[in-house]
Amino acid sequence: MQRKSRSDIRCEIADEAIKEENYDWHRSVDLAIKRYKAWGSHSSAELDDLIDIVRRKIEDEEKLQSKIKLEQYKNLRG
């Protein structure tokens, strides 16, 4: 089994925190940082990267949901 990189771990932690906190920005970031710190000591650059990952994932999901709603609206209008 291949060992996960720190970047992969940050992505997994971000995904879990976002889902558990129902895409709430502040709660997701707080939970992700808390879990990442529990995993060991990290540089401020790694924590900044984790925050950016959470931000991008939430923004991507918001864009996707907006696109879905727009398509649904277009389909309703005929």
N, CA and C of each residue as an Amber inpcrd file, in Angstrom:
protein
   234
   0.8380000  -1.1730000   0.0000000   0.0000000   0.0000000   0.0000000
   0.8910000   1.2470000   0.0000000   0.5440000   2.1910000  -0.8660000
   1.3400000   3.4100000  -0.9820000   0.9940000   4.3920000   0.1290000
   2.0160000   5.0270000   0.6440000   1.8230000   6.0120000   1.7060000
   1.2630000   7.3030000   1.1160000   0.3290000   7.9150000   1.8210000
  -0.2960000   9.1480000   1.3430000   0.6180000  10.3360000   1.5830000
   0.5770000  11.2690000   0.6450000   1.3560000  12.4960000   0.8130000
   0.6190000  13.4210000   1.7770000   1.3340000  14.3950000   2.2820000
   0.7020000  15.3790000   3.1780000  -0.3990000  16.1290000   2.4370000
  -0.1790000  16.3850000   1.1580000  -1.1830000  17.0820000   0.3520000
  -2.4630000  16.2520000   0.2460000  -2.3130000  14.9450000   0.0150000
  -3.4820000  14.0570000  -0.0500000  -4.2250000  14.0440000   1.2820000
  -3.4750000  14.0320000   2.3570000  -4.0850000  14.0250000   3.6910000
  -4.8480000  15.3210000   3.9320000  -4.2540000  16.4570000   3.5320000
  -4.9560000  17.7420000   3.6830000  -6.2600000  17.7420000   2.8940000
  -6.2390000  17.2010000   1.6850000  -7.4570000  17.1400000   0.8660000
  -8.5240000  16.2690000   1.5290000  -8.1270000  15.1340000   2.0610000
  -9.0820000  14.2500000   2.7340000  -9.6670000  14.9130000   3.9780000
  -8.8240000  15.5410000   4.7620000  -9.2960000  16.2280000   5.9680000
 -10.2600000  17.3410000   5.5850000  -9.9280000  18.0970000   4.5430000
 -10.8100000  19.1790000   4.0800000 -12.1590000  18.6180000   3.6420000
 -12.1440000  17.5440000   2.8540000 -13.4000000  16.9300000   2.3890000
 -14.2780000  16.5020000   3.5590000 -13.6780000  15.8270000   4.5240000
 -14.4450000  15.3470000   5.6760000 -15.0200000  16.5050000   6.4860000
 -14.2130000  17.5240000   6.7220000 -14.6680000  18.6740000   7.5150000
 -15.8040000  19.4070000   6.8110000 -15.6740000  19.5800000   5.5060000
 -16.7080000  20.2800000   4.7350000 -18.0270000  19.5230000   4.8090000
 -17.9680000  18.2240000   4.6140000 -19.1990000  17.4210000   4.6520000
 -19.8190000  17.4170000   6.0450000 -18.9900000  17.2730000   7.0640000
 -19.5130000  17.2320000   8.4360000 -20.1200000  18.5580000   8.8620000
 -19.5720000  19.6480000   8.3560000 -20.0690000  20.9740000   8.7420000
 -21.0240000  21.5470000   7.6980000 -21.4940000  20.6900000   6.7980000
 -22.5180000  21.0520000   5.8170000 -22.1470000  22.3040000   5.0180000
 -20.9070000  22.3490000   4.5680000 -20.3980000  23.4100000   3.6920000
 -20.3830000  24.7890000   4.3390000 -20.4100000  24.8680000   5.6620000
 -20.2590000  26.1400000   6.3610000 -18.7660000  26.4820000   6.3820000
 -18.4120000  27.6280000   5.8140000 -17.0180000  28.0200000   5.6390000
 -16.2300000  28.0280000   6.9440000 -16.6790000  28.8000000   7.9210000
 -15.9140000  28.9650000   9.1620000 -15.8170000  27.6650000   9.9550000
 -16.9110000  26.9770000  10.0750000 -16.8830000  25.7100000  10.8270000
 -16.0160000  24.6690000  10.1310000 -16.0920000  24.6300000   8.8040000
 -15.2870000  23.6670000   8.0490000 -13.7980000  23.9370000   8.2320000
 -13.4140000  25.2050000   8.1500000 -12.0020000  25.5650000   8.3370000
 -11.5520000  25.2250000   9.7550000 -12.3560000  25.5860000  10.7420000
 -11.9970000  25.2980000  12.1360000 -11.8070000  23.8040000  12.3620000
 -12.7440000  23.0030000  11.8680000 -12.6630000  21.5580000  12.0530000
 -11.4660000  20.9760000  11.3040000 -11.2380000  21.4240000  10.0800000
 -10.1100000  20.9180000   9.2970000  -8.7820000  21.2330000   9.9890000
  -8.6280000  22.4550000  10.4790000  -7.3890000  22.8340000  11.1690000
  -7.2140000  22.0080000  12.4390000  -8.2810000  21.8500000  13.1820000
  -8.2310000  21.0700000  14.4290000  -7.7750000  19.6350000  14.1470000
  -8.3490000  19.0240000  13.1100000  -7.9820000  17.6420000  12.7750000
  -6.5650000  17.5480000  12.2230000  -6.1760000  18.5200000  11.4320000
  -4.8310000  18.4890000  10.8590000  -3.7790000  18.6730000  11.9440000
  -4.0340000  19.5590000  12.8940000  -3.1000000  19.7640000  14.0030000
  -3.0110000  18.5100000  14.8730000  -4.1210000  17.7990000  15.0320000
  -4.1230000  16.5700000  15.8270000  -3.2640000  15.4890000  15.1680000
  -3.0880000  15.5950000  13.8750000  -2.3090000  14.6310000  13.1190000
  -0.8070000  14.8360000  13.3210000  -0.4080000  16.0070000  13.8100000
   1.0020000  16.2930000  14.0560000   1.2820000  17.7740000  13.9240000
   2.5550000  18.1360000  14.0130000   2.9070000  19.5520000  13.8740000
   3.0820000  19.8900000  12.3950000   2.6920000  21.1100000  12.0470000
   2.7090000  21.5250000  10.6490000   3.1520000  22.9710000  10.5370000
   3.6730000  23.2980000   9.3810000   4.1000000  24.6760000   9.1320000
   2.8820000  25.5580000   8.8630000   3.0840000  26.8470000   8.9810000
   1.9800000  27.7700000   8.6930000   1.6100000  27.6980000   7.2150000
   2.5770000  27.3930000   6.3460000   2.2850000  27.2530000   4.9130000
   1.3480000  26.0720000   4.6650000   1.5410000  24.9850000   5.4020000
   0.6520000  23.8310000   5.2550000  -0.7530000  24.1610000   5.7360000
  -0.8520000  24.9070000   6.8250000  -2.1720000  25.3060000   7.3240000
  -2.8410000  26.2700000   6.3510000  -2.0620000  27.1790000   5.7680000
  -2.6110000  28.0830000   4.7500000  -3.1230000  27.2920000   3.5520000
  -2.3670000  26.2690000   3.1580000  -2.7840000  25.4180000   2.0420000
  -4.0870000  24.7010000   2.3800000  -4.1980000  24.2180000   3.5930000
  -5.4220000  23.5430000   4.0300000  -6.6160000  24.4940000   3.9450000
  -6.4410000  25.7150000   4.3960000  -7.5170000  26.7110000   4.3290000
  -7.8960000  26.9770000   2.8750000  -6.9020000  27.0890000   1.9980000
  -7.1800000  27.3040000   0.5720000  -7.9290000  26.1260000  -0.0370000
  -7.5730000  24.9220000   0.3680000  -8.2620000  23.7310000  -0.1370000
  -9.7310000  23.7720000   0.2640000 -10.0010000  24.0780000   1.5320000
 -11.3900000  24.1650000   2.0080000 -12.1370000  25.2340000   1.2180000
 -11.5190000  26.3960000   1.0540000 -12.1560000  27.5040000   0.3230000
 -12.4840000  27.0980000  -1.1170000 -11.5110000  26.5120000  -1.8110000
 -11.7330000  26.1180000  -3.2120000 -12.8100000  25.0530000  -3.3350000
 -12.7940000  24.0820000  -2.4430000 -13.7900000  23.0160000  -2.5150000
 -15.2000000  23.5500000  -2.2610000 -15.3410000  24.4660000  -1.3170000
 -16.6560000  25.0550000  -1.0470000 -17.0910000  25.9170000  -2.2300000
 -16.1840000  26.7120000  -2.7820000 -16.5160000  27.5350000  -3.9490000
 -16.9190000  26.6680000  -5.1340000 -16.1900000  25.5760000  -5.3660000
 -16.5250000  24.6720000  -6.4690000 -17.9120000  24.0710000  -6.2870000
 -18.2290000  23.6810000  -5.0650000 -19.5460000  23.1010000  -4.7910000
 -20.6400000  24.1420000  -4.9770000 -20.4040000  25.3770000  -4.5440000
 -21.3970000  26.4370000  -4.7230000 -21.6370000  26.7120000  -6.2030000
 -20.5740000  26.7210000  -7.0030000 -20.7170000  26.9210000  -8.4510000
 -21.5080000  25.7820000  -9.0750000 -21.2120000  24.5600000  -8.6610000
 -21.9260000  23.4010000  -9.1860000 -23.4050000  23.4670000  -8.8360000
 -23.7150000  23.7850000  -7.5870000 -25.1140000  23.8730000  -7.1690000
 -25.8390000  24.9890000  -7.9100000 -25.1730000  26.0970000  -8.1420000
 -25.7620000  27.2090000  -8.8840000 -26.0590000  26.7880000 -10.3200000
 -25.1340000  26.0760000 -10.9170000 -25.3140000  25.5870000 -12.2860000
 -26.4900000  24.6120000 -12.3660000 -26.5920000  23.7290000 -11.3890000
 -27.6900000  22.7600000 -11.3480000 -29.0240000  23.4800000 -11.2130000
 -29.0870000  24.4620000 -10.3240000 -30.3330000  25.2130000 -10.1330000
 -30.7190000  25.9750000 -11.3880000 -29.7490000  26.5350000 -12.0890000
 -30.0220000  27.2550000 -13.3270000 -30.5790000  26.3110000 -14.3810000
 -30.0020000  25.1260000 -14.4930000 -30.4980000  24.1300000 -15.4490000
 -31.9160000  23.6870000 -15.0930000 -32.1760000  23.4950000 -13.8140000
 -33.5200000  23.1090000 -13.3840000 -34.5240000  24.2000000 -13.7170000
 -34.1380000  25.4540000 -13.5100000 -35.0090000  26.5870000 -13.8150000
 -35.2910000  26.6490000 -15.3120000 -34.2550000  26.4500000 -16.1240000
 -34.4320000  26.4560000 -17.5790000 -35.3710000  25.3380000 -18.0160000
 -35.2400000  24.1770000 -17.4020000 -36.1030000  23.0400000 -17.7480000
 -37.5510000  23.3000000 -17.3600000 -37.7770000  23.9970000 -16.2580000
 -39.1410000  24.3170000 -15.8290000 -39.8080000  25.3040000 -16.7770000
 -39.0120000  26.2200000 -17.3010000 -39.5560000  27.2470000 -18.1840000
 -39.8340000  26.7010000 -19.5740000 -39.2520000  25.5640000 -19.8850000
 -39.5970000  24.8980000 -21.1160000 -38.6860000  25.0730000 -22.2200000
